[in-house]
């Protein structure tokens, strides 16, 4: 599936508003999560390892969300029931997010798209990308942050499936954890006042 055929995927397009995070603050965030060149190398390797496993990864993640009513609620229609079309469209973007996480250049276009993703979790833009009338007008910040754990814990078995040395699997997993934490930190920006972010 090409990136352009993914509904609502607007990375690098004029539809994406600039992130209010400055380049200097972004550099400090990367420094704070210890994201360095070696991590970028490991993320590229992770991209190669995960490339043909994305649907299986999404099955695990969607299984986790689907097994938890408080999480699947965020993918409901106006009737409060899970909206299959909405879940399907988000799934395509979630798969691309895995690819983007592993191939990120951490440039301005990437930073701007993190802002867009953050907005899409808040009342400012949730449901608008897919034209959904949902019972959930936003995803609560607490679950956005807490989701770091399942997204990080469940990826490790997939990183280990291609026979890489244990040290390389650990390196890929650590890099993934740093990248996910960085992204969720950036996604939290639209939830809070600029003075406290």
N, C-alpha and C positions, 0 to 999 in steps of 0.2 A: 504494500500500500504506500503510495507516495504521500509525502507530507501535505501536499496541496489538496489531497482528497480527504483529509481528516476534517470533519465538520468542526468549525470553531477554532481551528489551530491557526493562530495569527502571528507566530514568532517572526520577527524581522520585517513586519509589514507596517505601513503608516497608521494602521488602526490601533497600534499599541502606543499608549501615552508614555512619556518619559518617566522613569523612576525618580522620585525626589531624593533618593540616596545619592550622595556625592561620590565621586570617584575616590576621594580621600577616605571617606567613611567606609566605602566598600572594601578598600585595601585593608583597613583596620579590622573589618569583620573577617576577611580571609585569614588574616594573621591570627586573629583570636581563635578560630576553629582549627588552626595549625594546617591549613590547606597550602601545600607547596608543590613544587614541580614534580617530585616523586609521586605525589598523590595523583596528579594529572596523568602521569604515565600509567599508574595503576587503574585509573578510571577508563583510559583508552583500552587497556587490556580487559577490563570488566565488560566494556561494550562488545568486544569480540566474543567473550564467553557467554554473555547473556543474549546476544542477538537472535539466536534461534530458539530461545527459551521464553520469550516475552509472553506468549499466550499462556504458558504454564504458570509463570509468575503471577499474571493477572488472575488466573483461576484461584490461586492461593489467596491473593489479596481480596478478591471479590467474595470468596468463600468466608473470609474473616468478617468482612463488612456485613454480608448477608446473614451471618449467624448472630449478629448483634443488632437488635432492634433499634437501639439508640443511635447507631451509625447508619443503618440503611434508611432511617427516617429522612436523612438529608438528600436522598435520591427519590423522594416520594413525589407523586403528583398532588393536585389539589385535594384529592380524596384521601390522602394519607397513605396510599399504597405505593409500593415501589413502581417506578415508571420505567418499563423495560427499554423503551427507546432512549430515554435520558441516560440510563445506565450504559447502554451500548455506545452512545456518542462519547460519554466521558471515558469509557474503556479505551476507545481509540486514542484519545488524547493522553491517557495514562500510559499507554504503551509507548507513545512518542516521547513522553516525559522520561521514561527509562533511557531511551536512546540519547535524548538531549542531556541528561544528567551525566552520562558517560562521555559525551563528545563536547561538552561545553567549553567555549573559549573564554568564558568569564569576561566578556567584553560588554560594551554598552547595550548592544541589542539583547544580549542574554539578561543583563540586569533589568532592562526595561520590561522584558517578558515576565520576569519574576514578579514585578509590580502588578502586571496584568493578572497573573495567576492569583496573587494575593487578593486583588479586588474581586475576582470571581468567587472567592470564598465568603465575601462580606455581603451585606445587604445592598451595597452600591452596585454590584454586578451579578450576584448569584442568580442563576436561572435565565438570565437575559441572553447569554450566548446561544442557548438551545431553545429559547422561547417556551420555557416550561412554566406552567402555573403550579408552583410547588407549595406544600404545606410548610416547607422549611425555607424561610427567607434568607438565611445565612447559615454557615457552618460555625459553630461556636469555637472560639480560639482555643479553648482547653483541649478539644479533640484534634485540632490541627497539630498542636504541639505533641500531644500524647501519641499520635500516629507515627511519630518518628520511630518508636520502639518496634511495632510490628513490621514496618517497612524495612527496617534495618535487620532485625532478627531473622526474618524469613528469607532474605536474599542470600544469606551465606551458603546454604546447601546448593543453590544454583551456581554460585561462584566456584564451588568445589567439584562440579560435575565433569569438568573437562580434563581432569588429571594434572592440574598444575600443582607445583610444590606447595606444601602447607604455608610456607612463608609468603608465597605470592597470593594465596587465597586470603591470608590475614591482611596483606597489603591492600588488596582490592576491597576487602570488607571495611577496613579502616578508612580508606578514601571515600567509599560510598557513604559511610556514616558522617564524615565531615561534610560531604557535598549535600546530603539531605538536611543536616542541621543548618547549614548555611542558607539553603533555600527556604526552609520553614521560618527561619529568623527573618528573612526578607519578606516572606508572605505575611508575617505578623504586622508589618509596618502600617498597612491601611486600617488596622483595628485600633490603633492607639494614637494619641495626640502626638504631633511632631516633636513637641517639647520633651516627651518621655521616651521616644523611640531611640 
